[in-house]
Amino acid sequence: MTVAQERAVLVAVITPESRIDLRNPLAELESLAEAAGAMTVDAMVQKRRRPCNTTYLGKGKLEELRERCEASEAGVVIFDHELTPAQLRNVEKVVQLKILDRSELILDIFATRARTHEARLQVELAQLQYTAPRIRGMWSHLERIAGAGGGTAAGAVGGIGTRGPGERQIEIDRRIVTDRVAYLKRQISDIDRRKTREVKSRAKEFTVSLVGYTNSGKSTLMNTLTNAGRKAEDALFVTLDTKTVRWDLDERKTVLLSDTVGFVRDLPHRLVASFRATLEEAIHADLLLHVVDASIGEASEQVRAVREVLEELGCAERATVVLLNKMDAAKDLSAIQILQSQIQETVRISAKTGEGLGELIDVVLSYVTSGAVDVTLRIPVADGKLLAAVGKSAQVKEQRYDEQHVEMDVNLDRVRLDQLLNHFGSLEVVGGDK
């Protein structure tokens, strides 16, 4: 689908259960439309107890939508909700324009942003799974074509169930989609297994993963902390792939830091499922850094949306520190204080100016060293490589020498101690917590 500079009318239905910013309910949808290449020319909001089952909007509002689309010369209508296939067809019949729902819009943005082979496979799978139940509606134009029985009443298409070539073409398309979905699932399953092996191979390293709402500043933060060269723009879903780099916390402690795809409210479940391999870093991370854009009014709703996705991934209980980012642009400090009171552990930072990054490093260090142990190591004096490795990895409290060995009282991470013991056969633990 191409929506480059298409004139778009945005539509939302607000119910008592809606969790959007009522002060500007279509702000995020407008940003999504812009990211897809559309230009918003009008917007319409209706308050209802519940959406209409057949057209989502009420009858009067639907007619108003048609009139406003004609007046604004719109080419597409975008709903801030996921519509059923029947709702899409019914709205399209009245408005006589292309109708997109929120899920299809997000899938389209992901398709334009996908750069790697892995991301393209994941997006295609999600798109096909979205499209599959809607194929019948896409073939509604076949109602104008005569069926296999020619012009007879029984054979004319438009009778029971769209007969003749329309029926056959729908089944052919469904079979093509089913086969392609099966193929993509096999390919992505192979990627899942490789990714899982890759992540598990880092089991002895402390891993930190950045998660958060799209455009919250995760990539900028990663670049600031590690000089990773991650693409960062003030736009939605700039990066879809995961990147992992080493992050030197101090002269002795290094962790692996991963940046993941951004989340969004009502992220399609198909997309979460197909991008599971990409999110494997977050699923298995020792610590999650949840980056929040503290400069916007709907920060608390974005926090809730990210937590819902993390719960869907099965890592909602993972150790998490919430980073209130963009403090240099934050104006409503009272709202930030309220948000902090609702969250167990937060750090105020600015990835752009560097504010609070020292405190962030101290907090991460506290998690890394929480598994540290005090031990006494016995090392041959002649083993320079082992002495250097211990000196780099541990806090040395005291050293005692004899002719052939040095005994060191040290504090170091238990995982790192296991690594040293496995790598250096001459290392002995002669006392301590081990």
Long-range contacts (C-beta under 8 A, 24 or more apart in sequence): 1-100, 1-104, 1-108, 2-37, 3-33, 3-36, 3-37, 3-38, 3-76, 3-108, 4-37, 5-37, 5-38, 5-39, 6-37, 6-38, 6-39, 6-75, 6-76, 7-38, 7-39, 7-41, 7-72, 7-73, 7-74, 7-75, 7-76, 8-33, 8-38, 8-39, 8-40, 8-41, 8-74, 8-75, 8-76, 8-77, 8-78, 9-40, 9-41, 9-42, 9-43, 9-44, 9-65, 9-68, 9-69, 9-72, 9-74, 9-76, 9-77, 9-78, 10-40, 10-42, 10-43, 10-44, 10-77, 10-78, 10-80, 11-43, 11-44, 11-45, 11-46, 11-57, 11-65, 11-77, 11-78, 11-79, 11-80, 12-43, 12-44, 12-45, 12-46, 12-79, 12-80, 12-81, 13-45, 13-46, 13-47, 13-48, 13-51, 13-56, 13-57, 13-80, 13-81, 14-45, 14-46, 14-47, 14-48, 15-47, 15-48, 15-49, 15-50, 15-51, 16-49, 19-265, 19-301, 19-304, 20-80, 20-265, 20-298, 20-301, 21-297, 21-298, 21-301, 23-297, 25-80, 26-80, 28-80, 28-264, 28-265, 28-298, 29-78, 29-80, 29-102, 29-105, 31-236, 32-102, 32-105, 32-106, 32-109, 32-236, 32-264, 33-78, 33-105, 35-109, 35-235, 35-236, 35-237, 36-105, 36-108, 36-109, 36-112, 37-112, 38-76, 38-78, 41-72, 41-73, 41-74, 42-68, 42-69, 42-71, 42-72, 42-74, 44-68, 51-81, 53-87, 54-86, 54-87, 54-90, 55-87, 55-90, 55-91, 55-94, 56-81, 56-83, 56-87, 56-91, 57-91, 62-91, 62-94, 62-95, 63-94, 65-91, 65-94, 65-95, 66-94, 66-95, 66-96, 69-95, 69-97, 76-100, 78-102, 78-105, 81-266, 82-266, 82-268, 85-133, 85-134, 85-136, 85-137, 86-137, 88-134, 88-137, 89-137, 89-140, 102-266, 103-130, 103-266, 103-268, 103-270, 104-130, 106-264, 106-267, 106-268, 106-271, 107-268, 107-271, 109-236, 109-237, 110-237, 110-240, 110-271, 113-237, 113-238, 113-239, 113-240, 114-240, 115-240, 115-241, 116-240, 116-241, 118-191, 118-241, 118-277, 118-278, 119-240, 119-241, 119-278, 121-184, 121-187, 121-188, 121-191, 122-188, 122-271, 122-274, 122-275, 122-277, 122-278, 123-240, 123-271, 123-274, 124-180, 124-184, 125-181, 125-184, 125-185, 125-188, 125-270, 125-274, 126-268, 126-270, 126-271, 126-273, 126-274, 126-275, 128-177, 128-180, 128-181, 128-184, 129-181, 129-270, 129-274, 130-268, 130-270, 131-177, 132-174, 132-177, 132-178, 132-181, 135-170, 135-173, 135-174, 135-177, 136-162, 136-170, 139-166, 139-169, 139-170, 139-173, 142-166, 142-169, 142-170, 188-274, 188-277, 191-277, 192-276, 192-277, 192-280, 195-277, 195-278, 195-280, 196-280, 199-280, 199-281, 199-284, 200-284, 202-256, 204-415, 204-418, 204-419, 205-255, 205-256, 205-415, 206-255, 206-256, 206-286, 206-287, 206-367, 206-368, 206-413, 206-415, 207-255, 207-256, 207-258, 207-281, 207-284, 207-285, 207-286, 207-287, 208-247, 208-255, 208-256, 208-257, 208-258, 208-285, 208-286, 208-287, 208-288, 208-289, 208-364, 209-257, 209-258, 209-260, 209-281, 209-282, 209-285, 209-287, 209-288, 209-289, 210-257, 210-258, 210-259, 210-260, 210-288, 210-289, 210-291, 211-260, 211-263, 211-282, 211-288, 211-289, 211-290, 211-291, 211-306, 211-310, 212-262, 212-263, 212-290, 212-291, 212-292, 212-302, 212-306, 213-262, 213-263, 213-264, 213-291, 213-292, 213-293, 213-302, 213-305, 213-306, 214-262, 214-263, 214-264, 215-262, 215-293, 216-262, 216-291, 216-292, 216-293, 216-302, 216-325, 217-291, 217-293, 217-325, 217-326, 217-351, 217-352, 218-259, 218-260, 218-262, 218-291, 219-259, 220-351, 220-352, 221-291, 221-323, 221-325, 221-349, 221-351, 222-257, 222-259, 223-351, 224-351, 224-352, 224-354, 224-357, 225-257, 225-357, 226-257, 228-259, 230-259, 236-262, 236-264, 237-261, 237-262, 237-264, 240-275, 240-278, 241-278, 242-278, 242-279, 242-280, 242-281, 244-281, 249-361, 249-364, 249-365, 249-368, 250-361, 250-365, 251-392, 252-392, 252-393, 252-394, 252-395, 253-365, 253-368, 253-369, 253-413, 255-364, 255-368, 258-282, 258-285, 263-305, 263-306, 263-309, 264-305, 265-301, 265-302, 265-305, 266-305, 267-305, 267-309, 269-312, 272-309, 272-312, 272-313, 276-313, 279-313, 282-310, 282-313, 282-315, 282-318, 283-313, 283-314, 283-315, 285-315, 285-318, 286-319, 286-367, 287-318, 287-319, 287-320, 287-321, 287-364, 287-367, 288-315, 288-318, 288-319, 288-320, 288-321, 289-320, 289-321, 289-323, 289-360, 289-364, 290-320, 290-321, 290-322, 290-323, 291-323, 291-325, 292-322, 292-323, 292-324, 292-325, 292-339, 293-325, 293-326, 294-324, 294-325, 294-326, 294-327, 294-330, 294-336, 294-339, 294-348, 295-326, 295-327, 295-329, 295-330, 295-331, 297-332, 297-335, 299-324, 299-335, 299-336, 299-339, 300-338, 300-339, 300-342, 303-339, 303-343, 319-367, 320-345, 321-345, 321-346, 321-347, 321-360, 321-363, 321-364, 321-367, 322-346, 322-347, 323-347, 323-349, 323-360, 324-348, 324-349, 325-349, 325-350, 325-351, 326-350, 326-351, 326-352, 327-355, 327-356, 328-352, 328-353, 328-355, 368-413, 369-413, 371-413, 371-414, 371-415, 372-411, 372-412, 372-413, 372-414, 373-411, 373-412, 373-413, 373-414, 373-417, 373-432, 373-433, 373-434, 374-409, 374-410, 374-411, 374-432, 374-433, 375-409, 375-410, 375-412, 375-417, 375-429, 375-431, 375-432, 375-433, 375-434, 376-407, 376-408, 376-409, 376-410, 376-429, 376-430, 376-431, 376-432, 377-407, 377-408, 377-410, 377-427, 377-428, 377-429, 377-430, 378-405, 378-406, 378-407, 378-427, 378-428, 378-429, 378-430, 379-405, 379-406, 379-407, 379-408, 379-426, 379-427, 379-428, 380-404, 380-405, 380-426, 381-405, 381-406, 383-424, 383-426, 385-424, 386-420, 386-424, 386-426, 386-427, 389-420, 389-423, 389-424, 390-420, 390-427, 393-420
